[in-house]
Amino acid sequence: MNREKEIFKVTLVGSAANVVLTVFKFIAGVVGNSAAMVADAVHSLSDLLTDAIVLCFVRISGKPEDCGHDYGHGKYETLATTLIGIALSAVALGIGYKAVTAFLFWLQGGTLAAPGMLALWAAVVSIIIKELVYHYTVHKGRNLNSPAVEANAWHHRSDALSSLGTLVGIGGAILLGKRWTVLDPLASLVVTFFILRVAWKLLKQGLDELMEASLPEDVENEIFAIVTSFPDVQDPHHLRTRRIGSRYAIELHIRMDGNTPLNIAHTRTYEIEQALKQRFGSTTHITIHVEPAHKDAYK
């Protein structure tokens, strides 16, 4: 099964779970009289939307290079990661707003309705299903080297965290009585911070790639180590790196003896390219510029 089909399979599994949980949570939130569970249902609904984004953009990013996209379409996958981060932020702020509103109402002497047991069981079921889907999705995302799939996995994890906070709030409100029904919206507020933290991580990753941020320092050091492992290659410099979706782009200059025949210099650069592709993937974009090593060549 090729990479694109595998990504579709993983995303569809998550989508099926999201459909079931969204419906179940909405029913449990309304029938169980839990604002936290309704907010949790909205979070699951947002997962469905991000699944649609992944399915759409990964299909586009899998297209080969064409006359209008010399570097392929990998950035669409990065854009999907960024949009997921934005969606998570919007959901978190929505949940937080509702929680603050309910808390202020309670402070002013208002009475918050106690949630029912159905909402409690909905939270338990959600945590179990979402954790299973998270582990499955993040494992597949790493194996497929797909930032969008990994981002979607964290969306599943954030839903599990949301349900965990909901479980604590609903459980506390049920067990401790009406005086503690405020725990329901407070749980939603705590969950907001968890979700925002994940959203920031995804947004930073996506925006860094869209803004052509360099690869991590340890990756660049590894590139230098691979290049200098060839004895007739000197002084690798002007290294430029970035991500194009799920693949790396590497550009650098190297120096070789100025008397080296052109065919030998060409063979050496090909061998370096193959060594880098063996380490970082066969689709790695590599450009190597060869310069003569002796100083007279620069006069």
Secondary structure by P-SEA (a helix, b strand, c coil): ccaaaaaaaaaaaaaaaaaaaaaaaaaaaaaaccaaaaaaaaaaaaaaaaaaaaaaaaaaaacccccccccccaaaaaaaaaaaaaaaaaaaaaaaaaaaaaaaaaaabbbbbbbcaaaaaaaaaaaaaaaaaaaaaaaaaaaaccaaaaaaaaaaaaaaaaaaaaaaaaaaaaaacccccaaaaaaaaaaaaaaaaaaaaaaaaaaaaaacccccaaaaaaaaaaaaccccccccccbbbbbcccbbbbbbbbbccccccaaaaaaaaaaaaaaaaaaccccbbbbbbbbbccccccc
